């Protein structure tokens, strides 16, 4: 696909980027900051909760699942409690403490993604959007401080523990269902959806013009993980080339918003009116954001965490097989079954864009994959799975050879005993019993042969 046909040009060259503003003009009165946590769960735990009605997912005309073609296997739950807002976030954002919420997203229910939208809004909105109430619009430095704290490892781990505990309190999961929890603190999404407080006319967002105007602020937010930006406040010292790299091209449909993306952040900027469209209000309430691009970004994060988790899992399994140097037939079968299921999940995630109805979303997913080199991550996981299957097969063949060798030795001993005892016709019958795994008859024959050989040895020794 041609990504260029679906992009909007903001700047044609670095020279088009204006000089940095003496003072940041962007003021934010409403935003959704989405963070993610990866879960490795016992198989069928989420499926059981879904079938029991403990998880609800909407597939109506305003849901994100309606953007997908039939026969996809993606599950995206409605929002449920994720625990309380950490006090340090309430202090930095000057926000009223309230509950956080989360959705659960998965394809193979062994590997799920917790999607936690931090929805901030000032009290001037009459639509009750934003569970976290801001006392005033945030300037860029305040917004950076909030993003830095929310995406910090310490806060993400704290929130992940609270989110998992909330799922257990709701009986969606049991504590022993959780195998591993990993916060994905470096891959947030940001939707700025209320620009009240910014020096601008009260009109819908002008995608190209206002992206140019706020280009330094947008570029700074995309580079939120850079130390010089988040810790030193030196965002005005970045070069025009850096701003151009971040903001030269964007994605939009009607020109009333603009989406920018790099390997570690997806940012959409717009200005939702007080009187929201029903679809926008629905998605803000039931997902915490109103952005198809962030929905695609969420699927990309699920793809990444499944790929990395399976790579780690099968590498550990490989090390375990090498250490033990043996494998039972049942375990070999179970490994093969798991590999088939995990391989199918990887293939579906790798090509999930083909389930997306809209070309723009397929193009956007393709760009995320190119930026992250997602095919390489999927390839590494697949390679680890293939190595495990090959080693397990070799160990299984070696075990079969040992069993066959032992069977041949046993048959030879029995044959000798029975031949000595004058019962040669029983030798062929013992061979049949071994093939049939009729071990109690083989055992009786072995006792008979042992008794015969022991008697002969006793007589032989007595004669000596």
C-alpha positions as CSV (number, residue, x, y, z in Angstrom):
1,X,0.0,0.0,0.0
2,X,1.1,3.6,-0.6
3,X,1.3,5.3,2.7
4,X,2.0,8.7,1.1
5,X,-1.5,8.8,-0.5
6,X,-3.1,8.7,3.0
7,X,-0.8,11.2,4.7
8,X,-1.2,15.0,4.9
9,X,1.8,17.2,4.4
10,X,2.4,19.6,7.3
11,X,5.9,20.8,6.3
12,X,7.8,20.2,3.0
13,X,11.3,20.9,4.4
14,X,13.0,21.6,7.7
15,X,13.3,25.3,6.7
16,X,9.5,25.5,6.8
17,X,9.4,24.8,10.5
18,X,8.9,28.1,12.4
19,X,11.3,29.1,15.2
20,X,10.5,27.8,18.7
21,X,7.9,29.9,20.5
22,X,9.2,32.1,23.4
23,X,6.3,30.7,25.4
24,X,4.3,27.6,24.7
25,X,0.8,28.6,23.4
26,X,-0.7,25.1,23.7
27,X,-3.1,24.8,26.7
28,X,-4.9,21.5,27.3
29,X,-8.2,21.3,29.0
30,X,-9.0,17.8,28.1
31,X,-6.9,14.8,27.2
32,X,-6.8,11.0,27.3
33,X,-3.4,9.4,28.1
34,X,-3.6,5.7,27.5
35,X,-1.1,3.3,29.1
36,X,-0.8,-0.5,28.7
37,X,0.0,-3.5,30.8
38,X,0.8,-6.9,29.4
39,X,-0.7,-10.0,31.1
40,X,0.3,-13.7,30.7
41,X,-2.6,-15.7,32.1
42,X,-3.7,-19.3,32.5
43,X,-5.4,-20.6,29.4
44,X,-9.2,-20.1,29.2
45,X,-9.4,-17.8,32.3
46,X,-10.7,-14.9,30.2
47,X,-12.9,-17.1,28.1
48,X,-14.5,-18.5,31.2
49,X,-15.2,-15.0,32.5
50,X,-16.6,-13.9,29.1
51,X,-18.9,-16.9,28.9
52,X,-20.0,-16.3,32.6
53,X,-21.0,-12.7,31.7
54,X,-18.4,-11.2,34.0
55,X,-16.9,-9.4,30.9
56,X,-19.0,-7.3,28.6
57,X,-18.0,-6.2,25.1
58,X,-20.0,-4.0,22.9
59,X,-20.2,-4.7,19.1
60,X,-22.8,-2.1,18.4
61,X,-22.6,0.6,15.7
62,X,-20.5,3.0,17.8
63,X,-18.0,0.4,19.1
64,X,-14.5,-0.1,17.7
65,X,-15.1,-3.7,17.0
66,X,-17.6,-2.7,14.2
67,X,-14.5,-1.3,12.4
68,X,-13.4,-4.9,11.8
69,X,-14.5,-7.4,9.3
70,X,-16.3,-10.6,10.3
71,X,-14.5,-13.7,11.7
72,X,-11.8,-11.7,13.6
73,X,-10.9,-13.1,17.0
74,X,-10.3,-9.8,18.8
75,X,-12.0,-9.2,22.2
76,X,-12.2,-5.7,23.6
77,X,-14.1,-5.3,26.9
78,X,-16.0,-2.4,28.2
79,X,-14.4,-0.3,30.9
80,X,-14.2,-1.8,34.4
81,X,-12.6,-0.5,37.6
82,X,-8.8,-0.4,37.8
83,X,-8.4,1.0,41.3
84,X,-7.8,4.5,42.6
85,X,-5.9,7.3,41.0
86,X,-2.4,7.4,42.6
87,X,-2.1,10.3,44.9
88,X,1.1,11.5,43.3
89,X,-0.7,11.9,39.9
90,X,-3.5,13.8,41.6
91,X,-1.0,16.2,43.1
92,X,1.0,16.9,40.0
93,X,-2.0,17.3,37.7
94,X,-4.0,19.3,40.3
95,X,-6.8,16.8,39.7
96,X,-9.5,15.5,41.9
97,X,-8.9,11.9,43.0
98,X,-11.2,9.4,41.4
99,X,-11.3,5.8,40.1
100,X,-9.2,4.7,37.2
101,X,-10.7,2.3,34.6
102,X,-9.4,-0.3,32.3
103,X,-10.4,-2.5,29.3
104,X,-9.1,-6.0,28.5
105,X,-8.0,-6.8,25.0
106,X,-7.0,-10.2,23.7
107,X,-7.0,-12.7,20.8
108,X,-5.5,-15.8,22.5
109,X,-6.6,-15.5,26.1
110,X,-3.2,-16.6,27.4
111,X,-1.9,-13.1,26.5
112,X,-4.0,-10.0,27.2
113,X,-3.5,-6.3,27.2
114,X,-4.9,-4.0,29.9
115,X,-5.8,-0.7,28.4
116,X,-5.9,2.1,31.0
117,X,-7.2,5.5,29.9
118,X,-6.3,8.4,32.1
119,X,-9.0,10.9,31.1
120,X,-8.4,14.4,32.3
121,X,-10.8,17.4,31.9
122,X,-11.5,20.7,33.4
123,X,-14.7,21.4,35.1
124,X,-16.1,23.7,32.4
125,X,-17.4,20.8,30.3
126,X,-21.0,20.0,30.9
127,X,-20.8,16.5,29.4
128,X,-19.1,14.9,32.4
129,X,-16.2,13.6,30.3
130,X,-13.1,13.0,32.2
131,X,-13.2,11.2,35.5
132,X,-10.1,13.1,36.6
133,X,-11.0,16.7,37.0
134,X,-8.3,19.4,36.4
135,X,-8.3,22.6,38.4
136,X,-7.0,24.5,35.3
137,X,-5.8,24.0,31.8
138,X,-2.4,22.4,31.6
139,X,0.5,24.2,29.8
140,X,3.2,22.1,28.1
141,X,5.5,21.9,31.0
142,X,2.7,20.7,33.3
143,X,1.5,18.3,30.7
144,X,5.0,16.9,30.3
145,X,5.3,16.4,34.0
146,X,2.1,14.5,34.1
147,X,3.1,12.3,31.1
148,X,6.6,11.7,32.7
149,X,5.1,10.6,36.0
150,X,2.3,8.4,34.6
151,X,4.7,6.6,32.2
152,X,7.4,6.1,34.9
153,X,8.2,2.5,35.8
154,X,7.2,3.0,39.5
155,X,3.8,4.4,38.8
156,X,3.1,1.9,36.0
157,X,4.0,-1.0,38.2
158,X,1.8,0.4,41.0
159,X,-1.2,0.9,38.7
160,X,-0.7,-2.6,37.1
161,X,-0.9,-4.2,40.6
162,X,-4.0,-2.2,41.4
163,X,-5.6,-3.0,38.0
164,X,-5.0,-6.8,38.4
165,X,-6.3,-6.7,42.0
166,X,-9.4,-4.9,40.8
167,X,-10.0,-7.7,38.2
168,X,-9.8,-10.2,41.0
169,X,-12.2,-8.2,43.2
170,X,-14.6,-8.3,40.3
171,X,-14.2,-12.1,40.0
172,X,-13.0,-11.7,36.4
173,X,-9.8,-13.3,37.3
174,X,-8.5,-15.3,40.2
175,X,-5.0,-14.6,41.7
176,X,-3.6,-17.9,40.5
177,X,-4.8,-17.1,36.9
178,X,-2.0,-14.5,36.6
179,X,1.3,-16.0,35.4
180,X,3.1,-12.7,34.7
181,X,2.4,-8.9,34.6
182,X,4.5,-6.5,32.6
183,X,3.8,-2.7,32.4
184,X,4.4,-1.3,28.9
185,X,5.2,2.1,30.2
186,X,7.2,3.2,27.2
187,X,4.4,2.9,24.6
188,X,1.6,5.4,25.6
189,X,-1.0,7.0,23.3
190,X,-2.2,10.6,23.8
191,X,-5.4,12.2,22.6
192,X,-5.6,15.9,23.2
193,X,-9.3,16.7,22.7
194,X,-10.0,20.0,24.4
195,X,-7.8,23.1,23.7
196,X,-9.8,25.6,25.8
197,X,-7.3,28.1,27.3
198,X,-5.2,28.2,24.1
199,X,-5.2,31.5,22.3
200,X,-7.3,30.4,19.4
201,X,-10.8,30.9,17.9
202,X,-13.5,28.7,19.3
203,X,-13.7,26.6,16.1
204,X,-13.0,23.0,15.3
205,X,-9.3,22.1,15.1
206,X,-7.7,23.3,11.8
207,X,-5.6,20.2,11.1
208,X,-2.8,21.6,8.9
209,X,-2.7,25.2,10.1
210,X,-2.8,24.5,13.8
211,X,-0.4,21.5,13.5
212,X,2.1,24.0,12.1
213,X,1.3,26.5,14.8
214,X,1.8,23.9,17.6
215,X,4.5,21.9,15.9
216,X,7.1,22.4,18.6
217,X,4.7,21.3,21.4
218,X,3.5,18.3,19.4
219,X,7.1,17.3,18.6
220,X,8.0,17.7,22.3
221,X,5.1,15.4,23.4
222,X,6.2,12.8,20.9
223,X,9.7,13.0,22.4
224,X,8.4,12.8,25.9
225,X,10.8,10.0,26.8
226,X,13.9,12.1,26.0
227,X,15.8,13.1,29.1
228,X,16.5,16.6,27.8
229,X,12.8,17.1,27.2
230,X,11.3,15.6,30.3
231,X,13.9,16.3,32.9
232,X,15.7,19.4,31.7
233,X,12.9,21.3,30.0
234,X,15.1,22.1,27.0
235,X,12.5,21.4,24.3
236,X,13.1,24.8,22.7
237,X,16.7,23.8,22.0
238,X,15.7,20.9,19.8
239,X,16.6,21.5,16.1
240,X,14.1,22.2,13.3
241,X,15.2,18.9,11.7
242,X,14.0,17.1,14.8
243,X,10.7,18.8,14.8
244,X,10.4,18.2,11.0
245,X,11.0,14.5,11.5
246,X,8.2,14.3,14.0
247,X,5.6,16.6,12.4
248,X,6.3,16.8,8.7
249,X,3.5,14.3,7.9
250,X,0.3,13.5,9.7
251,X,-2.9,11.5,9.3
252,X,-6.4,13.1,9.1
253,X,-9.7,12.5,7.4
254,X,-11.8,15.7,7.6
255,X,-9.1,18.0,8.6
256,X,-10.6,18.5,12.1
257,X,-7.8,16.5,13.8
258,X,-4.3,15.3,13.1
259,X,-2.5,12.1,14.1
260,X,1.3,11.7,14.5
261,X,3.2,8.6,15.3
262,X,6.7,7.4,16.0
263,X,7.9,4.0,17.3
264,X,7.0,4.8,20.9
265,X,4.1,7.2,20.9
266,X,0.8,7.8,19.1
267,X,-0.6,11.4,19.4
268,X,-3.9,12.8,18.1
269,X,-4.8,16.4,18.6
270,X,-8.2,17.9,18.0
271,X,-10.8,20.0,19.7
272,X,-14.1,18.3,20.6
273,X,-17.0,20.7,20.9
274,X,-19.1,20.8,24.1
275,X,-22.0,19.3,22.1
276,X,-20.4,16.0,21.2
277,X,-21.6,13.8,18.4
278,X,-23.3,10.7,19.9
279,X,-20.5,8.4,18.6
280,X,-17.7,10.5,20.1
281,X,-19.5,10.7,23.5
282,X,-20.1,7.0,23.5
283,X,-16.5,6.1,22.7
284,X,-15.2,8.6,25.3
285,X,-17.4,7.0,28.0
286,X,-16.9,3.3,27.0
287,X,-13.3,3.4,25.9
288,X,-11.8,6.5,27.3
289,X,-10.8,7.9,23.9
290,X,-12.3,8.8,20.6
291,X,-9.6,7.8,18.0
292,X,-9.5,5.1,15.5
293,X,-5.7,5.6,15.3
294,X,-5.3,4.8,19.0
295,X,-7.5,1.7,18.5
296,X,-5.0,0.6,15.8
297,X,-2.1,1.6,18.1
298,X,-3.6,-0.6,20.8
299,X,-3.7,-3.6,18.5
300,X,-0.1,-2.9,17.6
301,X,0.8,-3.0,21.3
302,X,-1.0,-6.3,21.6
303,X,1.0,-7.7,18.7
304,X,4.2,-6.5,20.3
305,X,3.6,-8.0,23.7
306,X,2.4,-11.4,22.3
307,X,5.5,-11.6,20.1
308,X,7.9,-10.7,22.9
309,X,6.1,-12.9,25.4
310,X,6.2,-15.9,23.1
311,X,9.8,-15.3,22.3
312,X,10.7,-15.3,26.0
313,X,8.5,-18.3,26.7
314,X,9.9,-20.6,24.0
315,X,13.5,-19.5,24.7
316,X,13.0,-20.5,28.3
317,X,11.4,-23.8,27.2
318,X,14.4,-24.4,24.9
319,X,16.8,-23.9,27.8
320,X,14.8,-26.3,30.0
321,X,14.8,-29.0,27.3
322,X,18.5,-28.7,26.8
323,X,19.1,-29.0,30.6
324,X,16.9,-32.0,31.1
325,X,17.8,-33.7,27.8
326,X,14.7,-35.9,27.8
327,X,11.0,-35.5,27.1
328,X,7.9,-37.6,27.6
329,X,5.5,-38.4,24.8
330,X,2.7,-36.4,26.5
331,X,4.8,-33.3,27.0
332,X,6.0,-33.5,23.3
333,X,2.3,-33.6,22.2
334,X,1.4,-30.7,24.5
335,X,4.3,-28.6,23.2
336,X,3.2,-29.2,19.7
337,X,-0.4,-28.3,20.5
338,X,0.7,-25.0,22.1
339,X,3.0,-24.2,19.3
340,X,0.2,-24.6,16.7
341,X,-2.1,-22.4,18.8
342,X,0.5,-19.7,19.4
343,X,1.6,-19.8,15.8
344,X,-1.9,-19.1,14.7
345,X,-2.2,-16.2,17.0
346,X,1.0,-14.7,15.7
347,X,-0.1,-15.0,12.1
348,X,-3.4,-13.4,12.9
349,X,-1.8,-10.5,14.7
350,X,0.9,-10.0,12.0
351,X,-1.8,-9.7,9.3
352,X,-4.6,-8.2,11.5
353,X,-4.7,-5.1,9.3
354,X,-6.6,-7.2,6.7
355,X,-9.5,-7.3,9.2
356,X,-9.8,-3.5,9.3
357,X,-12.5,-2.2,7.1
358,X,-11.1,1.2,6.5
359,X,-8.0,1.6,4.2
360,X,-6.7,4.5,6.4
361,X,-6.5,2.2,9.4
362,X,-4.8,-0.5,7.4
363,X,-2.2,2.0,6.2
364,X,-1.7,3.4,9.7
365,X,-1.1,-0.1,11.1
366,X,1.4,-0.7,8.3
367,X,3.3,2.4,9.2
368,X,3.5,1.3,12.9
369,X,4.8,-2.1,11.8
370,X,7.4,-0.4,9.6
371,X,8.5,1.9,12.4
372,X,8.8,-0.8,15.0
373,X,10.0,-3.5,12.6
374,X,7.2,-5.7,13.9
375,X,7.7,-8.4,11.3
376,X,11.2,-9.0,12.8
377,X,9.7,-9.4,16.3
378,X,7.1,-11.9,15.0
379,X,9.9,-13.7,13.1
380,X,12.1,-14.0,16.2
381,X,9.2,-15.6,18.1
382,X,8.4,-18.0,15.3
383,X,12.1,-18.9,15.1
384,X,12.2,-19.8,18.8
385,X,9.1,-21.9,18.4
386,X,10.5,-23.8,15.5
387,X,13.8,-24.4,17.4
388,X,11.8,-25.9,20.4
389,X,9.7,-28.1,18.1
390,X,12.8,-29.4,16.4
391,X,14.6,-30.1,19.7
392,X,11.5,-31.7,21.2
393,X,11.2,-34.0,18.1
394,X,14.9,-35.0,18.3
395,X,14.6,-35.8,22.1
396,X,11.4,-37.7,21.4
397,X,13.1,-39.8,18.7
398,X,16.1,-40.4,21.0
399,X,13.7,-41.6,23.8
400,X,11.9,-43.9,21.4
401,X,15.3,-45.4,20.4
402,X,16.1,-46.0,24.0
403,X,12.7,-47.6,24.7
404,X,13.2,-49.8,21.6
405,X,16.7,-50.8,22.7
406,X,15.4,-51.7,26.1
407,X,12.5,-53.7,24.6
408,X,15.0,-55.6,22.3
409,X,17.2,-56.4,25.3
410,X,14.2,-57.6,27.3
411,X,12.9,-59.7,24.4
412,X,16.4,-61.3,24.0
413,X,16.5,-62.2,27.7
414,X,13.0,-63.6,27.6
415,X,13.7,-65.5,24.5
416,X,16.8,-67.1,26.0
417,X,15.0,-68.0,29.2
418,X,12.0,-69.5,27.3
419,X,14.2,-71.3,24.8
420,X,16.2,-72.8,27.6
421,X,13.0,-73.8,29.3
422,X,11.8,-75.5,26.2
423,X,9.0,-73.1,25.4
424,X,10.2,-71.5,22.1
425,X,6.7,-70.9,20.8
426,X,6.2,-68.3,23.6
427,X,9.0,-66.1,22.2
428,X,7.0,-64.9,19.3
429,X,4.0,-64.3,21.5
430,X,6.1,-62.1,23.9
431,X,7.1,-60.0,20.9
432,X,3.4,-59.4,20.1
433,X,2.6,-58.5,23.8
434,X,5.4,-55.9,23.8
435,X,4.1,-54.3,20.6
436,X,0.6,-54.2,22.2
437,X,2.1,-52.8,25.4
438,X,0.4,-55.7,27.3
439,X,2.8,-55.4,30.1
440,X,1.2,-57.7,32.7
441,X,1.5,-60.6,30.3
442,X,5.1,-59.6,29.5
443,X,5.7,-59.5,33.2
444,X,4.4,-63.0,33.7
445,X,6.6,-64.3,30.9
446,X,9.5,-62.5,32.4
447,X,8.9,-64.1,35.8
448,X,8.6,-67.5,34.1
449,X,11.9,-66.9,32.2
450,X,13.6,-65.6,35.4
451,X,12.4,-68.7,37.3
452,X,13.7,-71.0,34.6
453,X,17.1,-69.3,34.3
454,X,17.4,-69.1,38.2
455,X,16.7,-72.8,38.4
456,X,19.3,-73.7,35.7
457,X,21.8,-71.4,37.5
458,X,21.1,-73.1,40.8
459,X,21.6,-76.6,39.3
460,X,24.7,-75.4,37.4
461,X,26.2,-73.9,40.6
462,X,25.3,-77.1,42.6
463,X,27.1,-79.2,40.0
464,X,30.2,-77.0,40.3
